[in-house]
């Protein structure tokens, strides 16, 4: 890879970003399509809530062993296989009437998603030279953030003309297209990796050894993993838990109409687009440690502003603020992860810590949900966002104190 020309890098970046963009847009359209399909068939809000819980539950079943597979398998081939598996699963959904089977397929879909994310991160880290990763991560954040905005919009356009079943077939085609795009990427591990373990006993032995290696790395680099967990607490765990009450808060506390809520989501989309463009322009002047310290803190500040809002204007301001800094936070986290985690252990570390993340997401979501039976929705959302802010403040101070002792590994 060291001999690739600038033109080669540009070509591979373009293909990779197109694949990522199509896959992320497809994931959003799939989620919205399945939501509507389930609601049309059941008329139950609980059926949608359970669907959202499937993602962290799938992570609980997957992350204990998936990192061992990721670090030992060819990442390019694994990504292609997972895209094709997701396409096949989505194609099957419209033909199934049993709710149990629909949830089972959605569960396997989430398992594939859980494996794909760390596998693609390792592949990107190996493909992109260290000095170019931050620039690529910035573009990657723009693409993924844009998918957050474009996915629901494209889904809405599809639903003007097609049924939920037809939209699912279109989504499956998007994942197949992503697999085709990955086929044109270089196979950077063609002769570097061995095959899968030959037996369950060997796989179990290897998995146990991998857990020991991750624990050993965590003890040797506690500051790296503490920063990792704090970023995860703010940007993933508590964000997911608070987001689960977003619609209820908007409808019951702010008393927004459906159209007003839709416009509120559009404001967040605009914040993501504007923030993505600005961070792309300013990134080379912002130190990595500043991204890590400030982006999660300002994201949590946006959530806090939203939780204390009394009307649409205040809520929109909070949404715009948190959305504006999402791409900054995403770029900072990706670059931090690639810089301070050994590439040969990224799959295992990401999966095992993802297991802890899934447990925290389920716990935080359930706690906030149960608190709504005892307290007002507004107070519960305030408690959740203040928990984010506390994590953001702790990260802000801790990252500053540890900045001089952090040593990149790649």
N, C-alpha and C positions, 0 to 999 in steps of 0.2 A: 504493500500500500504506500510505502514511502516514495515510490517512483511515480505515483499518479501526478498528472499535470493539473494545473488550475482548472482547465476545461473539464477534466475527468471528475474532479471534486464537485464542480458546479452541476454536472450532469447527475451524479449520484445524489447530491443534496436535493435536487429538483424531484427526482423519482421518489426518494424517501419521503419528502414532505407531501407530495401528491398522495402517496399511499397512506400516510398518517392522516391527512386531511379527509380523504374519502372514508377511511375506516372510522374516524371519530364522528363524522357527520352521519355515517351509517348507524353507529351505536346510538346516537340521539334519536334518529328516526325510528330505530327498532324499539327503544324504550317507550317512546310516545305511542307507537303503534300497538305494542303489547298492552300498555295501559288501557287504551281505548277498546281493544279486543276483549280484554277481561271485563271491563266495566259494562260493555254491551251485552256480554253473556251472563253476568252475575248481578249487575246493578248494585254491587256492594263496594263501599269505600274500603272495607277491610281487605278485600282481595288485592287492592292496589298497595296498601300498607305492607302486606305480607310479601308482595313482589319486591319491594324495596329492601326488605330484610334479607332476601335471598343472597344479595351480593356479599355482605359480611359473613353470612353463614357459609357460603361457598368458600370464602377465604379461610375459614376455620378448618374446613375439610381438606383444603388444597395446600396451604402455605407451609405446613409442617414438612412436606416432602418435595414440593415443586422446585424449590431452589436447588436441591441436589441434582434434579433432572436438567434444569436450565444450564447449570454450569458445566455439565458433562455432555450436553447435546449441541449439535450444530444449530446456532441461533437462527440463521436465515431459513433453514429448512423447517425449524420449529414454528417460526412466525408464519410461513406459508401454510403449513398444516393446520395451525390454529385458525387462520382466516377461512380456510376451506371448511373446517369443522363448523365454525360459526355460520357460514353461509348455508350449509346443509341443515343445521338445526333450525334456522329461521325459515327455510323453505318447508320444513315439516309442520311448523306450527299451524298454518291455516287449515290443515287436513284433520286436526285433532279436536275432538269435542270434549274429551275428559279433562276436567280441571286438574286432576292429579298429574296427568301426563304433560299438560301445558306447564305446570310448575316444575315438573321434573326436567323438561327440556330447558326451561329458563335457568334452572339450577346448574345444569351442565354448561349452558352458555356463560354463566357467571364464572364457572371454574375456568373456562377457556380464557375469559377476559383477565382473570387473576394471574394466569400463567403468562399471557401475552405481554402484559405491561413490563415486568422485570426483564423478560427475554429481549424485548425491543430496546430497553435501556442499555443492556449489556452490549448488544449489537452496535448501537449508536456509539457507545464509548470506545469500542474497538475500531470502528470505522473512521471516526473523526479524530484527527490529531488533537492533542491537548490544547495547543495554542488556538485552534479554531472552534473548540467546543462551545465556548460562551456565545460566539456569534451564531452558531447553529442552534443552540438552545433558545436564543432569542427568537429566531425564525420559527422554531418548533412551538414556542409559546404562542406566537401570533397565530399559527395554524390551528392549534388546539383550542385557543380562545375563540377564534373565528368559528370553529365548529360548534362551540357552545351557543353562539349567536345564530349561525346559519342552519344548524340542525333542526331546531323547532320551526324556524321560518320555512324551510324546505318541506318539512312534514306538513305544515299547514297548507302549503300550495298543493301538495299531493292529495290531501284530503278534500280539496275542492272538486277533484275529478275522479278519485279512486276510492275503493273500499279499504278497510284495514288490512284485509288479506292481500290485496294487490300491492299495497305499500310495503308489506313484509317481503314480498317477492323482489321488489325493487331494492330493498335494503340488503337482501341476500346477494343480489348482483353487485352491490357496492363492496361487500366483503370479498367477493370473488375477484373484483377488479383490484382491490388492495393486494391480494395474493399474487396476481399477475404482475403488478408493479414491483413487488419484492423479488420476483423471479429475475428481474433485470439488474438487481443489486449484486455486488461482488460477493462471492463465497469466501469470506476471509478466514474461515476455519476448516477449509476443505480437508486438510490432512492433519489437523491439530488435535482432534478429539477422538476419544474412544467411543465405542457403542454403549448402549444401555446396559445396566447390570443384568447378569444372566439369570438371577433367581431372586425371589422375594427376600431370602435370608441375606444375600449379599447387599440388596438394596437397603434393607433395614440396618445392616451394619454400617453401610456408607452414610445413611441418614443420621445415625447416632454420632458418627465421627464428625459430620458436618455441623451438627449442633454444638459439639465441643469446640470446633474451630471458630464458630461465630461467637461463642461465649469467651473464648480466649482473645479474639480481636477486640471485643467489647471491653474487656478488662485492660487491654493495652492502650486503647484509644477511647477512654470514657467520655472525654469532652466532645469527640465527634458524634458519638451515639446519643449523648444528651441533647446536643443541638438538633440532631435528626429527629428525636422524639418530641422536642418542643415545637419544631416546625410542623410535625405531623399533628400534634395536639391542636394547634391553632388552625391550620389550613385544611385539615381533613376530619379529625375526630369531632371537634366541637362545631365546625362548619356544617358537617353532615347532620349532627343532632339538632342544631338550630334550624337548618333548612327544612327538617321534617315538620316544623311548626309554622313555616313561612306562610302557607296558604291560609291556615286557620287564623293566624295573627292578622293577616291582611284583610280577611273577610269579617272576622268578629270584632277585632279591636279597632282597626282603621275604618271598617265598614265600607270597603271598596267594592265597586261593582266588578263584574267579570271583565268588562272593557278596561276599567281603570287598573285592575290587576295586570291585565295583558300589557298595558302601557308601562306599568312599573317594571315588568320583566324586560321590556324593550329598552328602558333607561339603563338597566344593568348591562344589556347587550351593547349599548352605545358606549358605556364606560369601559367595557372590555376592549372594544375596537380602538378607542382613543388611547387607552393605556398601552395597548400593544404597539401601536405606531410610535408613541413617544418613547417607550422603553427601547425600541429598536434604534431610534435616532440617538438616544443619550447613553446607551449601554456602555460604550467604551470609556466613558468618563465616570462611571459609577463602580467603585470597588466591590468585589464579591461580598466582603464582610458587611458592607453597607446594605446590600440587597437583603442579606440574611437577617439583619437587625431590624430594618425599617419596614420592609414590605409586609411581613406577618403582623407587625404592630399596627400598621395603617389599615390593613384588611380588617383586623379585629375592631379598630376604631369605627370603621364603616358599619360593622354589625351592631356595635353599641349604639351608634346614632340611629340606626333603624329601630332598635328595640325601645328606645325612648321617644320615638316619633309619635306625634298626635294627629298628623294629617298626611295627605299624599305628598306634599312638597318635602317635608322632613324625611319621610320614608324614601323618596326618590333620591334625595341627597345622600342618604346612607348607602343605598344600593349603588349609586354611581361611584362613591368613594371606594367601597370594598371591591367593586368590579374593576375599577381603574388600576388597582395595584395587584390584581390576581396574576397578570402576566409577569410583572416584576418578581413576585414571589415564586412563580413557577420556574422562571429562568434561574433565579438564585438557588432554589432547591436542587434542580437538575445539575447545575454546575458544581455545587457543593458536593453532591453525591458522587459525581464522576471524579472529582478531584481528591476526595479523602477516603473513598472506599476502594480497596484493591479490586481491579477488574475481574480477576479470577474468582472472587468471592461475592460479586455483586448480586448474583441470582440468589444465593443462600441467605445473605444478609437481608436483602429486600424482602424475601419471602417470609423468613422467620420473624422479622420485625413487623412485617405486614400482618402476621398472625396476631401479634399483640395489638396492632392497630385495629383489626377487625373486632377483637374482644372489647376494646375501649369504645368503638363506634356503637356496638350493640348495647353496651352498658349505659353509655351517655344518652342514647336515643330512648331507651326504656325508662331511665331515671327522669328525663324531662317529660316524657309522656305520662308517667305516673304522677308527677308533680302537678300536672294540669287538673287532676281530680281533687287536689288539695288547695291549690292556689290559682289565681287568675292566669290566663294565657300570657298576658303582658308581663306579669312578674316572672313567670317561668322563662320567657324569652330573655328578659333582662338578666336573670341569673346565668343563663347559658352564655350570653354574649360577654358578661363580665368575667366569666371563667376563661373565655378566649383571651380577653384583654390581660388578665393576670399572667397567662402563659406567654403572651406577646411581650409583656414588660420583663418577665424573667429571662426570656430569650434575648431581648435587647441588651440587658446588662451582662448576661453570661457570655454571649458571643463577643462582646467588647473585651471582657476580661481574658478570654481564652484566645483572642485573635493572634497574639504573638507566639503562642505555643502550637498552633495548628500547622502541621506540615503536610502538604499535598503528597499523595502517593503516585499520582500520574498527571 
